[in-house]
Amino acid sequence: MKQTALFIIGLTIVAFPAAGGGLNRIGGMGPRHGALSGSYADDSALFCYNPAGLANFQRSYADLSVEVFTPHFRLKNRLTGRSNASAQNVYHLIPLAGVIEPVNDHWVWGVGITTPYGFGAKFDSDWLSGIYESETLLGLVNLTPAVAFKLTDNLSLGVGLNIGYGQFKYRAPFDIQGWETPIKSDSEGDGWGLGAIAGLNYRPTPKLEIGISYLSEMKVRLSGETKINDPTSLFELTDRFDSAFTFPDRLSGTIAYHGRRTLVAFSANWYGYSQQVNSLTLDFEKLPLTKTTILDWRDNYSLHLGARLNINHCWSTSFGLGYQTAAIPPQTISQYTPDADGWDLAWGLNFSRGSFHCQLHAIYGWGEMETRTRKYSAQTWTIGAGIGWLF
């Protein structure tokens, strides 16, 4: 138990400074879940997608993985035909880690670190195409203690408490009601929030598995500092701000078939952006004003299909295909929050020997969205590696 506690503390220190990209995850989370495009979870991704699945573990288990997410956006001015790409060499680290401990034949507990939401975009200035120098980041990392209980031999229930750490960065021209001014602003802050997750897992037969889960919304109260500069950067004003952002709730469903050498799974997720993500307000400490950005995001959904093939007793490979609709509508999409309806393709390779396994995976995502004046396109890569062991 002492080793488990030290392991959890170590993972928290490593993971909390990192933030991921894409407010919704592109494809999936981690080497096993991500390699299936998010269609099925059987490792620490369970803390984010369905804690009832923890009841499937009969031995103590721990894993650790890191993904590198690279977003690449392109904005095309449909009036002039001029296009501008996002800044190069932008990377986001995404952590996934956890410890799972069976207590007896009915109870299992664990602690996981996941990154359910995250987004980042960075552009160099291009005045001819109407692009300003900017950098935006909004991410959430959850520390989730959870328990699972077998109600019957075929049905399990899982619940978890999400302790969320949010990060916020917004470097862009100071705008008034959406109109940019020559004044430069750079805001950066962080904060904490609380939420919950609950799920059911049902296995009517040894080969068929059905799961459903609900992730609650989480309001993160942000505080930080804003630096405001004149166009020449000769004068600078610094002020503290308070704000808040509510990450949306999510309803998920999964169905999986376990063959002798194969796993085939399908999952669907619905995200409730329209009720929570309407605006973002910075309330300054000294400046006699508040700065509000209208977001007016909308509900969206994602669909995921994946398969895993056991090549032999040591090696297995996975494939996945996913589709996700945009949460940001054309009315409020911008270079600061680009979005698109899009697809993803995923692949993974897993090696297991005894109680130890390691895996690699890659996810490629792409999509487009058009407004009256601009066309937004996105290409993303997620590459990760992880290890896990039973003990």
Stockholm file with secondary structure:
# STOCKHOLM 1.0

chainA/1-391         MKQTALFIIGLTIVAFPAAGGGLNRIGGMGPRHGALSGSYADDSALFCYNPAGLANFQRSYADLSVEVFTPHFRLKNRLTGRSNASAQNVYHLIPLAGVIEPVNDHWVWGVGITTPYGFGAKFDSDWLSGIYESETLLGLVNLTPAVAFKLTDNLSLGVGLNIGYGQFKYRAPFDIQGWETPIKSDSEGDGWGLGAIAGLNYRPTPKLEIGISYLSEMKVRLSGETKINDPTSLFELTDRFDSAFTFPDRLSGTIAYHGRRTLVAFSANWYGYSQQVNSLTLDFEKLPLTKTTILDWRDNYSLHLGARLNINHCWSTSFGLGYQTAAIPPQTISQYTPDADGWDLAWGLNFSRGSFHCQLHAIYGWGEMETRTRKYSAQTWTIGAGIGWLF
#=GR chainA/1-391 SS CHHHHHHHHHHHHHHTTCCCSSSSCSSCSHHHHHHTTTSCCCSTTHHHHCGGGGGGCCSCEEEEEEEEEEEEEEEEETTTCCEEECCSSCCEEEEEEEEEEECSSSEEEEEEEEEEEEEEEEECCBGGGTBCCEEEEEEEEEEEEEEEEESSSSEEEEEEEEEEEEEEEEEEEEEETTEEEEEEEEEEEEEEEEEEEEEEEECSSSSEEEEEEEECCEEEEEEEEEEEECTTSSCEEEEEEEEEEEECCEEEEEEEEECSSEEEEEEEEEECHHHHCSEEEEEESSSSCEEEEECCCCCEEEEEEEEEEECSSSEEEEEEEEEECCSSCTTTCCSSSCCCEEEEEEEEEEEEETTEEEEEEEEEEEEEEECSSEEEEEEEEEEEEEEEEEC
#=GC SS_cons         CHHHHHHHHHHHHHHTTCCCSSSSCSSCSHHHHHHTTTSCCCSTTHHHHCGGGGGGCCSCEEEEEEEEEEEEEEEEETTTCCEEECCSSCCEEEEEEEEEEECSSSEEEEEEEEEEEEEEEEECCBGGGTBCCEEEEEEEEEEEEEEEEESSSSEEEEEEEEEEEEEEEEEEEEEETTEEEEEEEEEEEEEEEEEEEEEEEECSSSSEEEEEEEECCEEEEEEEEEEEECTTSSCEEEEEEEEEEEECCEEEEEEEEECSSEEEEEEEEEECHHHHCSEEEEEESSSSCEEEEECCCCCEEEEEEEEEEECSSSEEEEEEEEEECCSSCTTTCCSSSCCCEEEEEEEEEEEEETTEEEEEEEEEEEEEEECSSEEEEEEEEEEEEEEEEEC
//
